[in-house]
């Protein structure tokens, strides 16, 4: 079990890392390929390593800081909530399931794609664009990038979809799976290699401790407490140890 001071230090380190990764994202080659970003990786690892609620707080703050102080275009706090929810989902699968890492990661990617990417992020990004005055709408830096160009030119004008939310949702459904797969692969490699370190550091319960918890046993099973009837103390390798005399 990590102390409160250690947890605060962990959160500070992850927030700093998240801000750096957020600022290092950049436009990829090609209009419709979108921005190269490791935000998915950061949110997944935050949840897996720190747990659901610490991961939620870290991902929210790490997106909020660059959104306010280093904006690259229109910003909505709903986008920060979306990233935080992604870390929360990862933390829940990471902490409360006994699946292998690959299945936890697949479940996280699939769930967050629907809940965060196609829902919360779309709402946040469309709202941030719609509040821009009409004269500045076309010139908004985010709108000149993918997926906004794809949403407007191909889905909006080519497919005849007029609702901005559906434009953005379809655009992200086309483009984001590529980046989710790439981020998930990198996350798997990093997280799998970090497993021994995380177990020694108390971030992840060892298999022996998980098995003991699952069987309702602990290292104190079988220890005889003075004054307790013998039938309350099941026999074990520790029989004969007496406490209280």
C-alpha positions in Angstrom: 0.0 0.0 0.0 1.5 3.3 -1.0 1.4 6.3 1.4 -0.6 9.4 0.8 2.6 11.4 0.1 3.7 8.8 -2.5 0.3 9.0 -4.2 0.5 12.8 -4.4 4.0 12.6 -5.9 2.8 10.0 -8.4 -0.1 12.3 -9.5 2.2 15.3 -9.9 4.6 13.3 -12.1 1.8 12.0 -14.2 0.2 15.5 -14.6 3.6 16.9 -15.8 4.0 14.0 -18.2 0.4 14.5 -19.5 0.9 18.2 -20.1 4.1 17.5 -22.0 2.5 14.8 -24.2 -0.5 17.1 -24.8 1.8 19.9 -26.0 3.9 17.5 -28.2 0.9 16.4 -30.3 1.2 17.7 -33.9 -0.6 17.6 -37.2 0.3 14.4 -39.2 1.2 14.2 -42.9 -2.0 14.4 -44.9 -5.1 16.5 -44.4 -7.3 13.6 -43.2 -4.9 11.7 -41.0 -5.4 14.0 -38.0 -3.1 14.9 -35.2 -0.4 12.5 -34.0 -1.1 12.3 -30.3 -0.4 10.0 -27.3 -3.3 11.1 -25.3 -5.0 7.7 -25.4 -1.8 6.1 -24.1 -1.5 8.6 -21.3 -5.1 8.1 -20.2 -4.8 4.3 -20.3 -1.6 4.2 -18.3 -2.9 6.8 -15.8 -5.9 4.6 -15.0 -4.1 1.3 -15.0 -1.2 2.5 -12.8 -2.9 5.0 -10.5 -6.3 3.6 -10.3 -9.7 4.9 -11.5 -10.1 8.1 -9.3 -6.5 9.2 -9.2 -6.3 8.5 -13.0 -9.5 10.6 -13.5 -8.0 13.6 -11.6 -4.7 13.3 -13.3 -6.1 13.1 -16.9 -8.5 16.0 -16.2 -5.8 18.4 -14.9 -3.3 17.3 -17.5 -5.7 18.3 -20.3 -7.1 21.4 -18.5 -3.7 23.1 -18.0 -2.6 23.2 -21.7 -6.2 23.9 -22.7 -6.2 27.1 -20.6 -2.6 28.3 -20.7 -1.3 26.9 -24.0 -4.4 26.7 -26.3 -4.0 25.6 -29.9 -7.6 26.6 -30.8 -11.1 26.5 -29.2 -11.3 24.7 -25.9 -14.1 23.1 -24.0 -13.9 21.6 -20.5 -16.0 18.7 -21.7 -12.9 17.5 -23.6 -11.0 17.4 -20.3 -13.9 15.4 -18.8 -13.7 13.0 -21.7 -10.0 12.3 -21.1 -10.6 11.9 -17.4 -13.4 9.5 -18.0 -11.1 7.5 -20.3 -8.6 7.1 -17.4 -11.5 6.2 -15.1 -12.6 3.4 -17.4 -9.0 2.1 -17.7 -8.7 2.2 -13.9 -11.9 0.3 -13.4 -10.9 -2.5 -15.8 -7.4 -2.5 -14.5 -8.3 -2.7 -10.8 -11.5 -4.6 -10.7 -11.1 -7.4 -13.3 -8.8 -10.4 -13.2 -8.4 -10.5 -17.0 -5.1 -10.6 -18.8 -3.6 -7.2 -19.7 -4.5 -7.5 -23.4 -8.2 -8.1 -22.5 -8.3 -5.2 -20.1 -6.7 -3.0 -22.7 -9.2 -4.1 -25.5 -12.2 -3.5 -23.2 -10.8 -0.1 -22.2 -10.2 0.9 -25.8 -13.7 -0.2 -26.9 -15.6 1.3 -24.0 -13.8 4.6 -24.1 -14.1 4.9 -27.9 -17.9 4.9 -27.5 -18.3 6.8 -24.3 -15.4 9.3 -24.7 -14.4 9.7 -28.3 -17.7 9.4 -30.0 -19.8 11.1 -27.3 -18.1 13.4 -24.8 -15.3 14.6 -27.1 -17.6 15.2 -30.0 -20.0 17.3 -27.8 -17.0 19.2 -26.4 -15.4 19.9 -29.7 -18.5 20.8 -31.6 -19.7 23.1 -28.8 -16.3 24.8 -28.7 -16.5 25.5 -32.4 -20.1 26.6 -32.4 -19.5 29.4 -29.9 -17.0 31.1 -32.4 -18.6 34.0 -34.3 -19.5 33.2 -37.8 -16.9 35.4 -39.3 -14.1 33.6 -37.4 -15.6 30.1 -37.7 -13.9 29.2 -41.0 -10.6 30.6 -39.7 -10.5 28.7 -36.5 -7.3 26.8 -36.2 -8.9 23.6 -35.1 -11.5 23.7 -37.8 -8.8 23.8 -40.5 -7.4 20.5 -39.2 -8.7 17.0 -39.4 -11.3 15.8 -38.4 -13.0 19.1 -38.9 -12.0 19.3 -42.6 -13.2 15.7 -43.1 -16.4 16.4 -41.2 -17.2 19.5 -43.3 -15.9 18.6 -46.8 -16.6 14.9 -47.1 -19.3 14.1 -44.6 -21.1 17.5 -44.5 -20.9 18.5 -48.2 -20.3 15.1 -49.9 -22.7 13.0 -47.8 -25.2 15.6 -47.1 -25.0 15.3 -43.3 -25.9 18.8 -42.0 -26.0 18.2 -38.2 -22.5 19.2 -36.8 -22.6 16.6 -34.1 -23.2 13.8 -36.6 -20.6 15.2 -38.9 -18.0 15.1 -36.1 -19.1 11.7 -34.8 -18.8 10.1 -38.3 -15.5 11.8 -38.9 -14.0 10.5 -35.7 -15.5 7.0 -36.3 -13.5 6.9 -39.5 -10.2 8.3 -38.3 -9.8 7.6 -34.6 -9.6 3.8 -34.6 -6.2 4.0 -36.3 -4.7 6.1 -33.5 -6.5 4.1 -30.8 -4.9 0.9 -32.2 -1.4 2.5 -32.3 -1.8 4.0 -28.8 -3.1 0.6 -27.5 -0.1 -1.3 -28.9 2.4 1.1 -27.3 0.4 1.0 -24.0 0.5 -2.8 -24.0 4.3 -2.9 -24.5 5.0 -0.3 -21.8 2.5 -1.6 -19.2 3.6 -5.3 -19.7 7.2 -4.4 -19.2 6.4 -2.3 -16.1 4.5 -5.0 -14.4 7.5 -6.3 -12.2 8.3 -2.7 -11.2 4.7 -1.8 -10.4 4.3 -4.9 -8.2 7.4 -4.2 -6.2 6.3 -0.6 -5.8 2.9 -1.5 -4.5 0.9 -0.3 -7.6 -0.3 -3.7 -8.5 -1.2 -6.5 -6.2 1.0 -9.6 -6.6 -0.7 -12.9 -7.8 -0.1 -14.4 -4.3 -1.9 -11.6 -2.6 -4.8 -11.7 -5.1 -5.1 -15.4 -4.6 -5.1 -15.0 -0.8 -7.7 -12.4 -1.0 -9.8 -14.5 -3.3 -9.7 -17.4 -0.9 -10.5 -15.3 2.1 -7.2 -16.0 3.7 -4.4 -13.8 4.9 -0.9 -14.3 6.4 -2.5 -14.3 9.9 -4.7 -17.3 9.3 -4.2 -20.0 11.8 -2.6 -17.8 14.5 -4.0 -18.7 17.9 -5.1 -15.7 20.0 -5.0 -16.2 23.7 -8.5 -16.5 25.2 -10.2 -17.6 21.9 -11.8 -21.0 21.6 -9.8 -23.5 19.5 -12.7 -23.9 17.0 -12.4 -20.2 16.0 -8.9 -20.8 14.8 -8.7 -23.2 11.8 -5.6 -25.4 11.7 -2.7 -24.3 9.5 1.0 -24.3 9.4 0.9 -21.5 12.0 -0.8 -23.6 14.7 0.9 -23.4 18.0 1.8 -19.7 17.8 0.3 -18.0 20.8 -0.2 -14.2 21.1 -1.0 -12.4 24.3 1.0 -14.4 26.9 
